[in-house]
Amino acid sequence: MKSFLFFLCLVLLTLSCNERNSKINNFTLSLELQEHELERKRLLIQEKFHFSDLYDFTEGLAVFKTDSTVGAIDTAGNVVFYIKGAISLSPFHFGYAVLTYQGELQTKAFINKTGKIIYVGTDHGLLHLDPFDNFGYSFVIDKNNRRGLIDTLFKTVIVPDFDDIFVIGKNRFHVINSFKSAIIDQTGKFLVDYKFSNIEYFTPDYKMIAKNNNQFGIYDSTGLLISLFDCDDLIYTGGLIAVKKSDKEGASQWGYEDTDGKIVIPYGKYNDCSSFSNGLAMVYNEQIDNTNPNYYSKQVGFIDITGKEKIPLEYEDGFSFREGVALVKKNRKWG
């Protein structure tokens, strides 16, 4: 009886998971169809009105430009507003777009979806405004060429007091002053002081790949050293860290380490590696073709994040995976 009940529960659980996966797949398909339909409408509208530029739809509006105006249309193709004499208009994000127009200086302002000017940069001592990013921050530059951030309420988040600033999270910012890098939060508190000549990459597990005293290393979110890299240069591929150094003859060799600083693939096994996509990265080796000394032939394959060859190096060329599919070349044919 217990075995039967266990089997019944297993069946019901499987059916429930299948139903959930089906709903997710249907939802994804629905979004894709909506995107295709919006793109079809956009192309038809572009053909009808002959705009010099027509951006993709965002938040229900597509921004257009003509020789003398900028504006926005809705998904039915109706002109919602237009502004004469403006230089440019960004796509909408968080309900606002950045309008650039000519005044005494080239002026930037935020407008809403009716075309009304809400916030003029120069009224607040700002010469540059970026559209809001995915975290709701706008990168700004003041009249002294100092960088800072404002939010979607047009409140100052980070006072313009830096040579440069990059958003790395909802409350984490990479700031640069006098060629030194640090990490601060929105209160201005230093999470990591100015100790790096540059912070090159941030990983999904909140680690930093940075350069200090001309040596690359990986550090935790507080700036504590985890491991140093024995390399001349490196690239974070989104999964592994490709490290490069020159041999005695000056030729470059590549190896691969994980975000704990452990060697996954030793120097010299592959000539190069792409970034990770769909959990796989393309790797390849090159060698002089026996039939043509002036030609280098490739052997292309794919590795996973552990460095294991999931697809052997049996192709002549290829591209990274996208939506589960990769274009590859074999026997001089693409497929």
C-alpha positions as CSV (number, residue, x, y, z in Angstrom):
1,M,0.0,0.0,0.0
2,K,2.9,2.4,0.9
3,S,4.6,1.6,-2.4
4,F,1.4,2.4,-4.3
5,L,0.9,5.8,-2.4
6,F,4.6,6.7,-3.1
7,F,4.1,5.9,-6.8
8,L,0.9,7.9,-6.9
9,C,2.6,10.9,-5.3
10,L,5.5,10.6,-7.7
11,V,3.0,10.6,-10.7
12,L,1.1,13.6,-9.3
13,L,4.4,15.5,-8.7
14,T,5.6,14.7,-12.3
15,L,2.3,15.9,-13.7
16,S,2.5,19.1,-11.7
17,C,6.1,19.8,-12.8
18,N,5.1,19.1,-16.4
19,E,2.2,21.5,-16.1
20,R,4.4,24.2,-14.6
21,N,7.1,23.8,-17.3
22,S,4.4,23.9,-19.9
23,K,3.0,27.2,-18.5
24,I,6.6,28.7,-18.4
25,N,7.2,27.6,-22.0
26,N,3.8,29.0,-23.1
27,F,4.6,32.3,-21.3
28,T,8.0,32.5,-23.0
29,L,6.5,31.8,-26.4
30,S,3.8,34.4,-25.8
31,L,6.4,37.0,-25.0
32,E,8.4,36.1,-28.1
33,L,5.2,36.4,-30.2
34,Q,4.5,39.8,-28.7
35,E,8.0,41.0,-29.5
36,H,7.7,39.8,-33.1
37,E,4.4,41.5,-33.5
38,L,5.7,44.8,-32.1
39,E,8.7,44.6,-34.5
40,R,6.4,43.9,-37.4
41,K,4.3,47.0,-36.5
42,R,7.5,49.1,-36.1
43,L,8.7,48.1,-39.6
44,L,5.3,48.9,-41.1
45,I,5.2,52.3,-39.4
46,Q,8.8,53.0,-40.5
47,E,7.8,52.3,-44.1
48,K,4.7,54.4,-43.9
49,F,6.2,57.6,-42.3
50,H,9.7,57.4,-43.6
51,F,11.3,58.3,-40.3
52,S,15.1,58.8,-40.4
53,D,15.2,56.7,-37.2
54,L,12.7,54.7,-35.4
55,Y,13.7,52.9,-32.2
56,D,12.2,49.6,-30.8
57,F,9.1,49.8,-28.7
58,T,9.8,50.3,-25.0
59,E,7.1,50.8,-22.4
60,G,4.5,51.0,-25.2
61,L,6.2,53.8,-27.2
62,A,8.7,53.9,-30.0
63,V,10.8,57.0,-30.3
64,F,11.3,58.5,-33.8
65,K,13.4,61.1,-35.5
66,T,13.0,63.2,-38.6
67,D,15.1,66.0,-40.1
68,S,13.5,68.6,-37.9
69,T,11.7,66.8,-35.0
70,V,11.8,64.0,-32.5
71,G,8.8,62.3,-30.9
72,A,7.1,59.0,-30.0
73,I,4.4,56.8,-31.5
74,D,2.2,54.2,-29.8
75,T,1.7,50.6,-30.9
76,A,-1.3,51.6,-33.1
77,G,1.0,53.9,-35.1
78,N,-0.4,57.2,-33.6
79,V,1.9,60.1,-33.0
80,V,1.7,60.7,-29.2
81,F,3.9,63.8,-29.3
82,Y,6.6,65.5,-31.3
83,I,9.1,68.2,-30.5
84,K,10.6,70.5,-33.1
85,G,14.2,71.5,-33.2
86,A,15.4,68.8,-30.8
87,I,18.7,67.0,-31.5
88,S,17.8,63.5,-30.1
89,L,15.5,61.6,-27.8
90,S,16.3,58.3,-26.0
91,P,13.9,55.4,-25.6
92,F,11.7,55.5,-22.5
93,H,12.7,53.7,-19.3
94,F,10.9,54.0,-16.0
95,G,8.5,56.4,-17.7
96,Y,11.0,58.9,-18.8
97,A,13.3,59.6,-21.8
98,V,16.2,62.0,-22.2
99,L,15.7,64.9,-24.6
100,T,18.7,66.7,-26.1
101,Y,18.1,70.1,-27.5
102,Q,20.2,73.2,-28.4
103,G,20.1,76.2,-26.0
104,E,23.0,78.4,-24.9
105,L,24.6,75.0,-24.4
106,Q,23.5,71.6,-25.7
107,T,20.9,70.8,-23.0
108,K,19.6,67.6,-21.7
109,A,16.2,67.1,-20.0
110,F,14.0,64.3,-18.8
111,I,10.5,64.2,-20.4
112,N,7.5,62.0,-19.6
113,K,5.3,60.0,-22.0
114,T,3.3,63.0,-23.0
115,G,6.4,64.9,-24.1
116,K,6.3,67.3,-21.1
117,I,9.7,68.4,-19.8
118,I,10.0,67.3,-16.2
119,Y,13.6,67.9,-15.3
120,V,16.2,70.1,-17.0
121,G,19.8,69.2,-16.3
122,T,21.2,72.7,-16.4
123,D,18.7,73.9,-13.8
124,H,20.5,71.6,-11.4
125,G,24.0,72.3,-12.6
126,L,24.2,69.2,-14.7
127,L,25.4,69.2,-18.3
128,H,24.8,65.5,-19.0
129,L,22.0,63.1,-18.2
130,D,21.9,59.4,-19.2
131,P,18.6,57.4,-19.5
132,F,17.8,55.5,-16.4
133,D,19.5,52.1,-16.2
134,N,17.9,48.8,-15.0
135,F,18.5,49.8,-11.4
136,G,16.7,53.2,-11.8
137,Y,19.9,55.3,-11.8
138,S,20.9,58.1,-14.3
139,F,24.6,58.8,-14.8
140,V,25.1,62.6,-14.6
141,I,28.0,65.0,-15.2
142,D,28.1,68.5,-13.7
143,K,29.7,71.7,-14.9
144,N,33.0,70.7,-13.3
145,N,33.1,67.5,-15.3
146,R,32.4,65.4,-12.1
147,R,30.3,62.3,-12.3
148,G,27.4,61.2,-10.0
149,L,24.0,59.6,-10.0
150,I,20.3,60.6,-9.6
151,D,17.3,58.3,-9.2
152,T,13.8,58.2,-10.9
153,L,12.5,60.7,-8.4
154,F,15.3,63.0,-9.6
155,K,17.0,62.9,-6.2
156,T,20.7,62.8,-5.9
157,V,21.9,59.3,-5.1
158,I,25.7,59.9,-5.5
159,V,26.9,63.5,-5.4
160,P,29.0,64.3,-8.6
161,D,32.4,64.1,-7.0
162,F,34.2,61.4,-9.0
163,D,36.2,61.1,-12.2
164,D,34.0,58.2,-13.1
165,I,31.3,56.0,-11.6
166,F,29.7,52.6,-12.6
167,V,26.7,50.9,-11.1
168,I,27.4,47.3,-10.1
169,G,24.3,46.7,-8.0
170,K,21.3,48.3,-6.4
171,N,23.4,49.8,-3.7
172,R,27.0,49.2,-4.9
173,F,29.0,51.6,-7.1
174,H,32.5,51.4,-8.6
175,V,34.0,54.9,-8.3
176,I,37.3,56.2,-9.8
177,N,39.4,59.1,-8.6
178,S,42.9,60.0,-9.6
179,F,43.3,56.6,-11.4
180,K,42.3,54.6,-8.3
181,S,39.2,52.4,-7.9
182,A,37.0,51.9,-4.9
183,I,33.5,50.6,-4.0
184,I,30.9,52.7,-2.2
185,D,27.2,52.5,-1.3
186,Q,24.6,55.2,-1.8
187,T,25.3,56.8,1.5
188,G,28.9,57.4,0.3
189,K,30.3,54.8,2.7
190,F,33.4,53.1,1.4
191,L,32.9,49.4,1.1
192,V,36.3,49.0,-0.4
193,D,38.8,51.9,-0.2
194,Y,40.9,53.3,-3.0
195,K,43.4,50.3,-3.2
196,F,43.2,49.2,-6.8
197,S,44.7,50.8,-9.9
198,N,41.7,49.3,-11.7
199,I,38.8,46.9,-11.1
200,E,38.4,44.9,-14.3
201,Y,35.4,42.6,-13.7
202,F,32.7,41.7,-11.2
203,T,31.5,38.1,-11.0
204,P,27.9,36.9,-10.2
205,D,29.2,35.6,-6.8
206,Y,30.2,39.1,-5.8
207,K,33.9,38.8,-6.3
208,M,36.2,41.3,-8.0
209,I,39.0,40.8,-10.5
210,A,41.3,43.8,-10.0
211,K,44.8,45.0,-10.5
212,N,47.0,46.2,-7.7
213,N,50.7,47.0,-7.9
214,N,50.7,45.8,-11.5
215,Q,49.4,42.3,-10.6
216,F,46.0,40.8,-11.3
217,G,44.1,39.1,-8.4
218,I,40.7,38.0,-7.4
219,Y,39.2,39.6,-4.3
220,D,36.0,39.1,-2.3
221,S,33.3,41.8,-2.0
222,T,35.2,43.5,0.9
223,G,38.4,43.8,-1.1
224,L,40.1,40.9,0.7
225,L,42.6,39.0,-1.6
226,I,41.6,35.5,-2.5
227,S,44.3,34.6,-5.0
228,L,46.8,36.3,-7.3
229,F,47.0,35.4,-11.0
230,D,50.3,34.5,-12.7
231,C,49.5,36.3,-16.0
232,D,50.2,39.3,-18.1
233,D,46.5,39.9,-19.0
234,L,43.2,38.2,-18.4
235,I,39.6,38.2,-19.6
236,Y,36.6,37.2,-17.5
237,T,34.5,35.0,-19.9
238,G,31.4,34.9,-17.7
239,G,32.3,31.5,-16.3
240,L,36.0,31.0,-16.2
241,I,38.9,33.5,-16.2
242,A,41.1,33.3,-19.3
243,V,44.6,34.2,-18.3
244,K,47.4,35.0,-20.7
245,K,51.2,35.1,-20.5
246,S,54.1,35.1,-22.9
247,D,56.5,32.2,-23.2
248,K,60.3,32.6,-23.7
249,E,59.9,33.2,-27.4
250,G,57.3,35.9,-26.8
251,A,54.3,33.9,-28.0
252,S,51.1,34.2,-26.0
253,Q,49.7,31.2,-24.1
254,W,46.3,31.0,-22.5
255,G,45.1,29.1,-19.5
256,Y,41.8,29.1,-17.5
257,E,41.1,29.5,-13.8
258,D,37.9,29.6,-11.8
259,T,36.8,32.4,-9.5
260,D,38.6,30.8,-6.6
261,G,41.9,31.2,-8.4
262,K,42.3,27.5,-9.1
263,I,43.7,26.4,-12.5
264,V,41.0,24.6,-14.5
265,I,42.8,24.4,-17.8
266,P,46.6,24.7,-17.9
267,Y,48.5,27.2,-20.1
268,G,48.8,26.1,-23.7
269,K,46.0,23.6,-24.0
270,Y,43.9,26.0,-26.2
271,N,44.9,29.0,-28.3
272,D,41.8,31.0,-27.4
273,C,38.3,30.9,-25.8
274,S,35.0,32.8,-26.2
275,S,32.7,34.0,-23.5
276,F,30.3,31.6,-22.0
277,S,26.8,31.4,-23.5
278,N,24.1,28.8,-22.6
279,G,26.7,27.3,-20.2
280,L,29.3,26.6,-22.9
281,A,32.3,28.5,-24.2
282,M,33.9,27.9,-27.6
283,V,37.6,27.0,-27.6
284,Y,39.9,26.4,-30.5
285,N,43.4,25.6,-31.5
286,E,45.2,26.7,-34.7
287,Q,47.9,25.1,-36.7
288,I,49.6,25.6,-40.1
289,D,47.7,23.8,-42.8
290,N,49.7,21.0,-44.4
291,T,48.5,21.8,-47.8
292,N,49.0,25.6,-47.6
293,P,51.7,27.0,-45.3
294,N,50.2,30.5,-45.5
295,Y,46.9,29.2,-44.0
296,Y,46.1,28.3,-40.4
297,S,43.4,25.7,-39.8
298,K,41.2,25.7,-36.7
299,Q,39.9,22.9,-34.5
300,V,36.9,24.2,-32.7
301,G,34.9,22.7,-29.8
302,F,33.1,23.7,-26.6
303,I,33.8,23.4,-22.8
304,D,31.6,23.8,-19.8
305,I,32.3,25.9,-16.7
306,T,34.3,23.1,-15.1
307,G,36.7,23.0,-18.2
308,K,35.3,19.7,-19.5
309,E,35.1,19.3,-23.2
310,K,31.4,18.8,-23.8
311,I,31.8,19.0,-27.6
312,P,35.1,17.8,-29.0
313,L,37.4,20.0,-31.1
314,E,36.1,18.5,-34.4
315,Y,34.9,21.6,-36.2
316,E,36.7,23.9,-38.6
317,D,35.0,27.1,-37.3
318,G,32.0,28.1,-35.2
319,F,30.1,30.7,-33.2
320,S,28.9,30.7,-29.6
321,F,25.7,29.1,-28.5
322,R,22.5,31.2,-28.6
323,E,19.2,29.9,-27.4
324,G,20.6,26.4,-27.4
325,V,22.0,26.4,-30.9
326,A,25.5,27.1,-32.3
327,L,26.5,27.6,-35.9
328,V,29.5,25.4,-36.8
329,K,31.6,24.6,-39.9
330,K,32.7,21.0,-40.8
331,N,34.0,19.7,-44.1
332,R,33.8,23.3,-45.5
333,K,30.1,23.4,-44.9
334,W,28.1,25.4,-42.3
335,G,25.3,23.9,-40.3
